[in-house]
Amino acid sequence: MLRGYPIDLYLKKKQMIGSFFKNGRPGFFSLALFIAFAGLAACSSSKESTSSGPRNYVSPDYVKRDYKKILVLVRVDPDIFRKRIEKSLIKEFKGRKYNVSGSLEFVTPELMKDTIALRNKILELGFDAAIVVTYMGEMSSISENYVYNGNIYSFFYGAYPVYDVDTRSNKTRYFQADFYRLDGKGTQWRAGFSADLSGDPDFALDNMSEKIRKAMENDKIL
């Protein structure tokens, strides 16, 4: 088995149920997408990741190189959330001078089902690598904090601040990031990331995009 979980076995195990934001549902496209990018991953051990925290998977034969054009593809339903996340990733990587482009203009769910057409289209557009971010699911939690509500309570000639209990529902979304070379076999790099979208979702997605970019640089993928 491939360390970092082979995508074919992982997708069979992980059939997640839940929402993305409030109404969106996590959607898994066909495994054929990954076959179209690189073929099935071979069984082997990974290089040691240099990222802090849990080790990321790095293909043992991966060699860092300069890429002419990198596709950014987010796998999540519906497309409105896909667009939002791709926009954040593109902004982050372009800000560091990487030549990246999004997938929304030409990668449709229908095209993903036709692996030959998908691969031909990607090559036709000049891509030589792809960053694929897949939504895996969410975890909900409740937090309670005592907060000052701005009022003062007077009692026996004394003044005391009034506190209320602030109860909040928090939802953390989990994502898997992969890096594919169109001339390689299987994922060349894989890592897990999370985003707490309970507050400002754009800030949380930008923060996650930055973490993905830094992890890829620390692991000498880019």
Salt bridges, closest charged atoms under 4 A:
GLU48 OE2 - ARG55 NH2 3.60
ASP79 OD1 - ARG82 NH1 3.45
GLU86 OE2 - ARG82 NE 3.45
GLU92 OE2 - ARG213 NE 2.84
GLU124 OE2 - LYS121 NZ 3.79
GLU138 OE2 - LYS171 NZ 3.95
GLU138 OE1 - ARG173 NE 3.43
ASP166 OD2 - ARG168 NE 2.86
ASP178 OD1 - ARG190 NE 2.67
ASP183 OD2 - ARG65 NH1 3.11
ASP183 OD1 - ARG181 NE 3.06
ASP202 OD1 - ARG84 NE 3.21
ASP206 OD2 - LYS91 NZ 2.92
GLU210 OE2 - LYS214 NZ 3.04
GLU217 OE1 - ARG213 NH1 2.88
